[in-house]
């Protein structure tokens, strides 16, 4: 099996942990597996270096400085592997055979990186490459970086381009947990999670796998997260399933928009809960929700509009901070979903501008970490779908 193993800063944070990492790599090699290693900077080295740059420095100098953490890690890990009789070499920007390159705009040159990654893969039966994470090489040979979480990105990108069977992210958590074990009681490991679920969690604060890395995962590449204390690269942890695809779809049935107005209701505890609970207890499904300082809007099936209006009206009468409920229908919703959306500056204007040019009014727009939902008049649904599909 061909595996790309990425060791995070915590898993390389001391000599003992480097030894543990080297032991797990050695065991996998002795079992006949092809292993490529991606190494982060030891501990908090990168953050420490960034904090010490208290002077004016251009991007090239900053990149050279912060690269020292990863450059040290690959040398330490390569030496530990060599001490165990493993044929290993380290690769960093400037090395012969370095795989990750960017174009003149600082974006990964996918074609060139794929070609170089395959060349590294061809040598895996002879040696273990230990590759600096986070770093790339510009077209002029300069050192560039892949941004926050760049080591994860390096690993999954190389796993894809090296045609690996699996990418293993070795970190300081036992995979994805049901909650933050430092905050909640009884947090446990999740055996499997979809790439869509994890991408949303990652964009909302879960520090397990960098969102930029998940963009490179395809359906044929397994990705797994394990704790550095586990000791076995090939078992345990959380398996990340599936892949991202840009998808444009339209809800087949019309929606009704019910807006409840009130006085600063966003700051009133329990208002949103009472409104949504009232609908839920009456088996009215909520498709989407939007809120402002003085209003909450629920999108429900148009056939449920009258019943939902009566339910919400009872809540308006019961709570003095609420003023009125109104209904607008029929509306259509077109959703754009895709793993690359958050990485595209100006994506909202890219989607909305063609609708503006076509004189289509966007009734509402709701975004999440990986999707954009457009609410338009029902009569504009086909044209909106056509214009949006043309973009993706």
C-alpha positions in Angstrom: 0.0 0.0 0.0 1.2 3.5 -0.8 0.7 5.9 2.1 1.5 9.6 2.6 1.9 10.2 6.4 1.8 13.7 7.7 3.1 14.4 11.2 1.9 17.6 12.8 3.9 19.9 15.0 2.6 18.2 18.2 3.6 14.8 17.0 7.2 16.0 16.4 7.3 18.3 19.4 10.2 16.5 21.2 12.9 14.0 20.6 10.8 11.2 22.2 7.9 12.0 19.8 10.2 12.1 16.8 11.4 8.6 17.9 7.8 7.5 18.2 7.1 8.8 14.7 10.2 7.1 13.3 9.2 3.8 14.9 5.8 3.9 13.3 7.2 4.7 9.8 9.8 2.0 10.2 7.2 -0.6 11.1 5.1 0.3 8.1 8.2 0.1 5.8 9.1 -3.3 7.2 5.6 -4.5 6.5 6.2 -3.8 2.8 4.4 -0.5 2.4 5.5 2.5 0.4 5.7 5.5 2.7 6.2 9.2 1.9 6.3 11.5 4.9 5.2 15.1 5.2 6.6 16.9 8.3 5.4 20.1 10.0 7.6 22.3 12.1 8.3 20.9 15.6 5.8 22.1 18.2 5.0 25.8 17.9 8.1 26.7 16.0 6.3 28.5 13.1 4.2 30.6 15.4 7.2 31.4 17.5 9.2 32.5 14.5 6.3 34.7 13.2 6.0 36.4 16.6 9.7 37.3 16.5 9.4 39.1 13.1 8.8 42.5 14.7 10.5 44.4 11.9 9.5 45.1 8.3 10.2 42.1 6.1 9.1 41.3 2.6 7.2 38.1 1.8 10.2 36.3 0.4 12.2 37.0 3.6 9.3 36.0 5.8 8.9 32.8 3.9 12.6 32.0 4.3 12.4 32.6 8.1 9.3 30.6 8.8 10.5 27.7 6.6 13.2 26.9 9.2 10.8 25.0 11.4 9.9 22.5 8.7 13.5 22.4 7.4 14.7 21.3 10.9 11.9 18.7 11.3 12.7 16.9 8.1 16.4 16.7 9.0 15.6 15.3 12.5 13.1 12.8 11.2 15.4 11.7 8.4 18.2 11.1 10.8 15.9 9.1 13.2 14.9 6.9 10.3 18.5 6.4 9.1 19.4 5.3 12.6 16.8 2.6 12.3 18.3 1.3 9.0 15.6 2.9 6.8 16.8 4.4 3.5 15.5 8.0 3.8 16.1 11.4 2.3 14.7 14.8 3.1 13.2 17.1 0.5 12.8 20.9 0.8 12.4 23.8 -1.6 15.6 23.9 -3.7 16.2 20.1 -3.4 16.6 18.1 -6.5 13.2 16.5 -7.0 11.3 18.9 -4.9 7.6 18.4 -5.8 5.4 21.3 -4.8 5.6 24.3 -7.1 3.5 27.5 -7.5 2.9 29.7 -10.5 3.5 33.5 -10.8 0.3 34.2 -8.9 1.3 32.1 -5.9 -1.2 29.3 -6.8 -0.2 25.6 -6.9 0.9 24.7 -10.4 -1.2 21.5 -10.5 0.3 20.0 -13.7 3.9 20.5 -12.7 3.3 19.4 -9.1 1.6 16.3 -10.3 4.5 15.4 -12.6 7.1 16.0 -9.9 5.0 14.1 -7.3 4.8 11.1 -9.6 8.6 11.1 -9.9 8.9 11.1 -6.1 6.4 8.2 -6.0 8.4 6.2 -8.5 11.3 6.0 -6.0 9.2 5.0 -3.0 10.3 1.3 -3.3 13.9 2.4 -2.7 13.7 5.1 0.0 11.4 7.1 2.2 11.2 10.8 1.3 10.7 13.2 4.2 9.1 16.3 2.7 8.7 19.7 4.3 5.0 20.6 4.7 3.6 24.1 4.3 6.3 25.1 1.8 6.4 25.5 -1.9 8.8 26.7 -4.6 8.0 29.6 -6.8 8.7 29.6 -10.6 11.9 31.6 -9.9 13.1 29.1 -7.3 12.0 31.3 -4.3 10.4 29.8 -1.2 6.7 30.3 -0.9 4.1 29.0 1.6 0.7 27.4 1.3 -0.9 29.3 4.1 -2.4 28.3 7.5 -2.8 24.5 7.7 -0.4 24.2 4.7 1.2 20.9 5.9 -2.2 19.2 5.7 -2.6 20.7 2.2 0.8 19.3 1.2 -0.1 15.8 2.4 -3.5 15.5 0.8 -2.3 17.2 -2.4 0.7 14.8 -2.7 -1.5 11.9 -1.8 -3.7 12.7 -4.7 -0.9 13.5 -7.2 1.3 10.5 -6.1 -1.7 8.2 -6.6 -1.5 7.0 -3.0 -3.9 4.6 -1.4 -4.2 6.6 1.8 -3.2 9.8 3.5 -2.8 9.6 7.3 -2.8 12.8 9.3 -1.0 12.2 12.6 -2.0 14.8 15.2 -2.8 15.3 18.9 -6.4 14.1 18.8 -7.7 10.6 18.3 -9.4 11.5 15.1 -12.6 13.6 14.9 -14.4 13.8 18.2 -18.1 14.3 19.0 -17.1 17.5 20.8 -14.1 19.3 22.2 -12.8 16.9 24.9 -11.4 19.9 26.8 -14.9 21.4 27.0 -17.5 18.7 27.0 -17.8 15.5 29.0 -18.0 12.1 27.3 -16.5 13.2 24.0 -15.8 10.1 21.9 -14.1 9.3 18.6 -16.2 9.4 15.4 -15.2 6.3 13.3 -16.2 7.9 9.9 -17.2 11.3 8.8 -18.0 12.7 5.3 -15.7 15.2 3.7 -18.7 17.6 3.6 -19.3 17.4 7.3 -15.7 17.8 8.2 -15.2 20.7 5.8 -18.1 22.6 7.5 -16.7 21.8 10.9 -13.2 22.9 9.8 -14.5 26.3 8.6 -16.3 26.8 11.8 -13.4 26.2 14.2 -12.6 22.5 14.3 -8.8 22.2 14.1 -8.6 18.6 12.8 -7.7 18.9 9.1 -7.2 22.2 7.2 -10.2 23.0 4.9 -7.7 23.8 2.1 -6.4 20.2 2.3 -9.8 18.6 2.0 -10.3 20.4 -1.4 -7.7 17.9 -2.8 -9.4 14.8 -1.5 -11.1 12.7 -4.2 -13.2 9.6 -4.0 -10.3 7.2 -4.7 -8.1 8.6 -1.9 -8.6 7.5 1.7 -7.8 10.1 4.4 -7.6 9.2 8.0 -6.8 11.1 11.2 -5.0 9.3 14.1 -3.4 10.3 17.4 0.4 10.4 17.5 0.4 8.0 20.5 -1.4 5.4 18.5 1.8 4.1 17.1 0.3 2.4 14.0 0.0 4.4 10.8 -2.4 1.9 9.2 -5.2 1.5 11.7 -7.5 3.5 14.0 -8.6 7.1 14.1 -11.3 8.6 11.9 -11.8 7.8 8.3 -12.9 10.8 6.1 -15.2 9.6 3.3 -16.3 11.0 0.0 -15.1 13.9 -2.1 -16.2 17.5 -3.0 -18.0 18.3 -6.2 -19.4 21.5 -7.4 -23.1 21.0 -7.5 -25.9 23.2 -8.6 -29.4 22.0 -7.7 -32.9 23.5 -7.4 -35.6 22.5 -5.0 -38.4 21.0 -7.0 -41.3 22.5 -4.9 -41.9 26.1 -4.1 -41.1 27.6 -0.7 -42.9 30.2 1.4 -41.0 32.8 3.3 -42.3 33.6 6.8 -40.8 36.5 8.6 -41.4 37.3 12.3 -40.5 40.8 13.3 -39.8 42.1 16.8 -37.8 44.4 18.9 -34.1 43.4 19.0 -35.1 39.8 19.0 -31.6 38.6 18.2 -30.7 39.7 21.7 -33.7 38.1 23.4 -32.8 34.6 24.7 -35.3 31.9 23.8 -37.1 33.7 20.9 -35.6 31.7 18.1 -36.0 28.4 20.0 -39.7 29.0 20.7 -40.4 29.8 17.1 -38.5 26.9 15.6 -39.8 24.5 18.3 -43.4 25.5 17.6 -43.0 24.6 13.9 -41.1 21.4 14.7 -43.7 20.2 17.2 -46.3 20.6 14.5 -44.2 18.7 11.9 -43.5 21.7 9.8 -40.1 21.1 8.2 -37.8 24.2 8.1 -35.8 24.3 4.8 -33.6 27.3 5.8 -33.4 30.1 8.3 -32.1 33.7 8.1 -32.0 36.2 10.9 -31.5 40.0 11.5 -31.5 42.1 14.5 -35.2 42.6 14.4 -36.5 39.6 12.5 -36.2 35.9 11.9 -37.2 34.4 8.6 -38.2 30.7 8.1 -38.4 29.0 4.7 -40.9 26.2 4.6 -42.8 24.2 1.9 -45.3 26.5 0.2 -48.1 24.0 1.0 -47.4 24.5 4.7 -47.5 28.3 4.5 -50.9 28.9 5.9 -50.5 26.4 8.8 -47.0 27.7 9.6 -48.3 31.3 9.6 -50.9 30.4 12.2 -48.4 28.6 14.3 -46.0 31.5 14.3 -48.8 34.0 14.9 -49.7 32.2 18.1 -46.1 32.7 19.2 -46.3 36.4 18.3 -49.3 36.8 20.4 -47.7 35.0 23.3 -44.5 36.9 23.4 -44.5 40.7 24.0 -41.1 41.2 22.2 -42.6 40.0 18.9 -44.7 42.3 16.7 -46.0 40.5 13.6 -45.6 37.7 11.1 -45.8 38.0 7.3 -45.7 35.6 4.4 -44.1 35.8 0.9 -44.5 33.1 -1.7 -43.9 31.3 -3.9 -40.1 31.3 -3.9 -37.5 29.0 -5.4 -34.1 28.1 -3.9 -31.1 27.2 -6.0 -28.1 25.9 -4.1 -24.5 25.9 -5.2 -22.4 23.5 -3.2 -18.7 22.8 -3.7 -15.4 22.2 -1.8 -13.7 25.0 -3.6 -16.2 27.8 -2.9 -14.6 29.2 0.3 -11.2 29.5 -1.5 -12.5 31.7 -4.3 -12.3 35.4 -3.5 -15.4 37.2 -4.9 -17.4 34.0 -5.3 -20.6 35.7 -4.1 -20.4 38.5 -6.7 -19.4 35.9 -9.3 -22.7 34.1 -8.6 -24.9 37.1 -8.2 -23.7 39.4 -10.9 -25.1 37.4 -13.8 -28.5 37.4 -12.1 -28.3 41.2 -11.7 -27.5 41.6 -15.4 -30.5 39.4 -16.2 -32.7 41.6 -14.0 -33.5 38.8 -11.6 -34.1 39.9 -8.0 -32.4 37.8 -5.3 -35.0 37.7 -2.5 -32.4 36.3 0.0 -28.9 34.7 0.0 -27.7 32.4 2.7 -24.2 31.1 2.9 -22.5 28.3 4.8 -18.9 27.0 4.8 -19.4 25.1 1.5 -22.6 26.3 -0.1 -24.5 29.4 -1.3 -28.3 29.3 -1.4 -30.1 31.8 -3.7 -33.8 32.5 -3.1 -35.7 34.0 -6.1 -39.2 34.4 -7.3 -40.7 31.1 -8.4 -41.2 32.4 -12.0 -37.4 33.2 -12.2 -36.3 29.7 -11.1 -35.4 28.2 -14.5 -33.4 31.2 -15.7 -31.6 31.4 -12.4 -30.7 27.7 -12.5 -29.5 28.1 -16.1 -27.3 31.1 -15.3 -25.8 29.4 -12.2 -25.1 26.1 -13.9 -23.2 28.0 -16.6 -20.8 29.2 -14.0 -20.0 25.7 -12.7 
